[in-house]
Amino acid sequence: MSYNFEKLKKEVSDIEDWLAKELSGIRTGLASISILDNVKVDNYGSLSPINQVANITKEDAKTIRISPWDQSQIQPLEKALTEADLGISVAVDDKGIRMSFPELTSERRQDFVKMAKVKLEQAKISLRGGRDAVWNELQLKEKEGEIGQDEKFQLKDEMQKIIDNKGIVLVELFEKKEKEIME
């Protein structure tokens, strides 16, 4: 009998997606629309992502323009952006909202790298949790006589390869983000 690792592969893929999304929310010195992905605005009583109530464009390398489809949404948008505490200056003008990304100090860059490291560690913990669940399942299958000891250890090696390969991918995501932040 062979073990089906599809559930584990899906889980580790979800962990990678989560880390990529979390890292995209950590800002660098350049304007990035993805920093707004987790910001919700009060849209007539319900919380909505900004891209569902406004057009978002990059004006230049350091500026994002948010143009609400309904001008009455400017105040709730400004409030949501201010409360999100993204470290970005928010200014309202006649066309909507303009977000300016200031230059990062070396101290602030170090803080962002630390944040990214925390996210990486959370992803690694989730990865280890998935590995431990599969290992427990393999041990149970051996105990119940469904697989032999040799097969259990062969499956353990296969599982460990999946975990190790995804761990490398997670570290690469972190290193890429670290490089962006430090530039």
N, C-alpha and C positions, 0 to 999 in steps of 0.2 A: 504494500500500500504506500502511496506517496501522499505527501501533505500538500494542500492547496494554499499557496502563499498569496493569492490574489487579495485577500482581505488586508494582509500586512502591507502589500505593495500599495494598495489604495490609501491606507492609513499614512504611510510615510510620504506619499505624494501629497496628501492633504496637509501634512506638517510643512512640507516645502512651500506649498502655496501660501499657507498662513504666514510663514517667515518672510516670504517675498512681499506680501501685503504689508506686514508690520514694518519692514525695513523701508518700504516706499513712503511710509508716513513720517519717517525721520528725515528732516530736511537737510539739504546741503546748502551751499552758498548760492545755488542757482534756483530759479523759479521752477517749480514742479507742480503740475496740476494734481498729481496723485496725492499730494499732501492733504487735499480736501476730501479724500475718499471716506474718512471716518467722521467728518463734520456733518451734523444734522441741523436743519433749520426748521423752526416752527412755521408750518405752512397751513394756515387756517385751522389750527388745532391738532394737527398730526405732524410728527417729525419726519422730514423727508431729506434725502441726500441733496446737496446743493445742485448737482447736475440735473435734478428733476424740476427745479424751479428757476434755473438761470442758465445762460450760456457762459461757458468758461473758456477763456482764451489766454494765451501767453502774448503779452505785448512785446516783451523783449526778454533777455536772459535773466533779469531780476524783477520782472513785474508780471502779475496776473491780473486780468480784467474779468470781473463778474458782472454780467448784464442780466438782471432779472427780467423775466418775461412780463411780470406784473410789477410796476413801479412801487406799489404799496408793500412789496416784500423787501425793500431796501433796508428798513430798520431791523426786521427780524434776521436778515442775512448778516448785517453788521454786528448784531448782538451775538449770533452764533459764532462768528469768526473771532470776536473778542474773547468770548468765554472759552473757546477751544485752546487759547493760549499757545499759539503756534510760533510765537517769537517773530511775528511778521507785522509790519505796520499796515493798518487798514485805514483807507481814506475814502469817504463818500464824495462823489461829484455828480454832475448832471447826467452822466451816462450809466452810472451804477456804482460799483465798488472797485477800487484799485488797491491791490495788495503788493507791497514792495518788500523784497527780501533784502535785508541789510547784510553787509559783509559779516562773516562770522569771525569772532575773536578766537585765538588758539585755545583759550579756556573753554569756550562754548563748543568748539569742535571736539575737544576731549570729552565733554559731557555727552555729546551726541554719539560718539564712539562707545562710551560706556552703556548708553541706552541700547545700542545695537547689540552689544555683547550680552546684555540681559536677555534680549529677545532670542539670540542664538542659544543661550543656555536653556531657556524655556523649551525651545524646539528640540534640543538634545534630550532633555528630560522626557518629553513626549515620545521621542524615538526609543529611548530605553524602556519606557512603559510598554510600548508595542512589542518590543523584543521579549520582555519578561512575560507578557501574556502568552505569546506563541510558545516560549520555552516551557511554561507551566502546562500548556495544552499538550505539548509533545511528551512531557514526563507522564502526564495522565494517560495518554494513549499507550505508552510503554507499560505502565502499571496494569492497565486493563488487558494487555496482551494483543493490542491491535498492531503494534509495531515492535520490532526487536531493538535491542540496545544499539547495535551497529547502525541500524537505520535511523534511530533517534539522533545519534551523533552526526550522521551524514546530513540529516535535515537541519540540525543545529548549525552546521557549517554553512549550509545554503542560506539559512536565515541570517546568519552573521554577515555574510557577503552583502545581502540586501541592505542591512542596517549600516554597515561600513561605507558602502557606496553612497547612500543617502547622506550619511554624516559628512562625507567629503563635499557633496553638493551644498549642504547647508553652510559649511565653513567657507566655501567659495562665494556664496551669496553675501556672507558677512564681510569677507575681505574686499569684495567689489564695492560694497557700501562704505566701508571704512576708507577706501581709496577716494571715493567721491567726496566724502566729508572732509578729508584732509587736504584736498586739492585747493 
